[in-house]
Amino acid sequence: MPDPIPPITLPPVADPQQEGQWLKDTLHRWLDREYLPEPANQEIAQRAAQIFVRHRMEGENDVGELVIAIVTEMAGFDFSQSFYGEFAIANAVSDLLLQSLGINKCCGQ
């Protein structure tokens, strides 16, 4: 039986507004590059960053838990003007967080 994947934990939040701004800007750039720049991308990035910051301020540091929170709370977002959905956004946030920690997400590493 394979070993379980250990949790990935962010350092405790030092400046939640700075983290939120970083995530909003980085996610917005990713959304615009991935398919097409569209007006909804800014709203999506803003909402995901708000969710992220709120959970970080509540003491959540586990990347997996943050991703689940984003999937759950973005489910109510109107994605009708976008190519994306809540799972794509949560996965993108996860990838960006792992990248910021210097973790290579390729091939289960």
Residue pairs with C-beta under 8 A, 6 or more apart in sequence:
7 62
7 63
7 64
8 62
8 63
8 64
8 97
8 98
8 101
8 103
9 61
9 62
9 63
10 56
10 61
10 62
10 63
10 66
10 97
10 101
11 61
12 61
13 19
13 56
13 57
13 61
16 53
16 56
16 57
17 53
19 52
19 53
19 56
20 49
20 50
20 52
20 53
21 49
22 100
23 45
23 48
23 49
23 52
23 53
23 93
23 96
24 45
24 46
24 48
24 49
25 45
26 96
27 44
27 45
27 48
27 49
27 89
27 92
27 93
27 96
28 41
28 42
28 44
28 45
30 92
30 96
31 41
31 44
31 45
31 84
31 92
32 38
32 41
34 92
35 83
35 84
36 83
38 81
38 82
38 83
39 81
40 79
40 81
40 82
40 84
41 82
44 74
44 77
44 79
44 82
44 84
44 89
47 74
47 77
48 70
48 74
48 89
48 90
48 93
51 69
51 70
51 73
51 74
52 66
52 69
52 70
52 93
55 65
55 66
55 69
56 66
60 66
60 69
63 94
63 97
63 98
66 93
66 97
67 90
67 91
67 93
67 94
68 90
70 86
70 89
70 90
70 93
71 86
71 87
71 90
72 86
74 86
74 89
74 90
75 86
77 86
79 85
79 86
95 105
98 104
98 105
99 105
103 109
